[in-house]
């Protein structure tokens, strides 16, 4: 009957004694192949368990694989629930430009303020804006940013998106394969309608 053995403990006990796998096989009267299997995947018979425990002068219970408590599965579900809650929080913080472009532009920030008449939004603190390559937009950058399309550039930016204009102060602009990522601490989206 195969059982789960604590391979880590067996390897540790063998190495503490400075024994090779072959030496352990000889001392325990277990084949080298069995020692390798036990150390690789922790499977072995009751006889193997008894032989190894005897060699190491340990109680057989010390060489059993510690059982994974059911609590771990419970922890997994806690992680899933926590992840869902975090996603919900971020999605509530995530505001997108008007509905015509909502599926294209992604904006993340720590703080969002919307005007009373909903004609602009101010994003502040750790703002990340992603403009996909498929989106048509015009970018005007201050004179401090060279126009030789560098991979990374910085400066103040104004982006024209159909019915909206985005004003960004001190932006770090990074071009990626999928589009343009803009990082800043302040961005203002204004509707031009």
Secondary structure, DSSP 8 states (H G I E B T S, - for coil): -EEEB-HHHHHHHHHHTT--HHHHHHHHT--HHHHHHHHHH-EEEHHHHHHHHHHHT--GGGGB-----HHHHHHHHHHHHHHHHHHHHHHHH---S-TTTTTT-EEE-SEEEE-TTSSEEEEEEEEEEEEETTS--EEEE-TTS-SS--SEEEEEEEEEETTEEEEEEEEEEEE-SSEEEEEEEEEEEEE--
